[in-house]
Amino acid sequence: MGSVSIIVLLFCGIIFAVLAIGVGKVFGLSSTNPEKGQPYECGIETQGVTWVQFNVGYYLYSLVFLVFDVEIVFLYPWATVLKEIGMVAFIEILFFTMFLFLGLLYAYKKKALTWM
């Protein structure tokens, strides 16, 4: 039953996506206004080359921030139910923070935390 239910779920998801796009195409309003195709950046036309390369360090820095931001989201509910769950929850959160600490060490080793 497990593989059949996954196939049915996948099929239903594909059908739902196709139907949603189809309904949007049929009933949605479309505009052929030429202003729609213009580049938008605070209402000001861009000057010079618009395709510039950004340093990948900014991306890595934001990913490390996101990981630890999500960690805080998981720590709040854990802290509220720690007494009810007991030692099992404490050991699980130790493993969780250990893996995150290993990720921090990896980011530090790759110099992802040094600001440009």
CORSULJO-V582152 format. One record per pair of residues at least 12 apart in sequence whose C-alpha atoms are under 8 Angstrom apart, sorted by sequence separation. I is the first residue (numbers start at 1). J is the second residue. D is the distance in whole Angstrom. If there is no record, write none. Layout:
# CORSULJO-V582152
i;j;d
I;J;D
I;J;D
This chain:
# CORSULJO-V582152
i;j;d
68;100;8
67;100;8
64;104;7
64;107;8
61;112;6
60;112;6
61;113;6
60;113;8
57;112;6
57;113;8
57;115;8
57;116;7
